[in-house]
Amino acid sequence: MLELRSFVEQGGTLITLGAASEVPVAYGWTPGVTVSKPSSAFRAIGPIVAATITGARQPALLRLHGRDHPGQVATATLYAVAPTAGADVLLRFQGGPEGLLSGELNGIEEISGRPAIIRAPLGQGQILMFATNPMFRHQNIGGVPPAVPTRSSTTRS
């Protein structure tokens, strides 16, 4: 863990998805960021939900244009960011009945207003924490652009 932290502090980027986001939180690398689990009534079967860009443009949102975007709920990990935290919420779930665009999701109110993507600085680097799955079913090829650009999403023919 010391080597991983050193990598980030020296300018590296650590990307976590879902439960893996508990690691930097547990080790105190993301002050003011907490993770929790939804209730037992929460059930997400491949839902596409509405999300809103909430902060300044970041390279992690390179392919997202405009303000509102669909995203796939890919985790049973819920994030919260304290107002005094140094972390930035880049994308936030809209929630509510109108927030479910496709699929099945019981308990959408549990993600309503919650962070979908967080950027937490650590030294000269950063930790990107995803409650979405930027590569769900290879969406970088389909109609829902990924939050993190990949070679196939940035290559032009």
C-alpha angles and dihedrals in degrees: 000000000000091000092049092050090047090052091055095042090054092057104284127135121231114198118197131185125200117315091010086070088071090071100068090040093051091049093050096245093129108048112200094019118110133182128207140168124251122242121278088257091065111104125169119184106180096308123177109213136182118260133180130217103238107179144035118311113276131186087248088068095046097130097040114098126190123009109284124061141171117243137176118244100229105165146055089217118104122200132210127184122202115228090241095051119114090227124104124221103222099177129018130194112244096208126182124101091293090055094070106086100169141349131028125309125164113192100025088161088071091066096036108128093355122136115266096183126020128188113202119183118223117182107309092337138062144229117222112200118195128198085176126065108240091194100042108154089343092293091172086080096043136056099291109072117220121245091227115054116233131194092262092047094053101038116102124206 
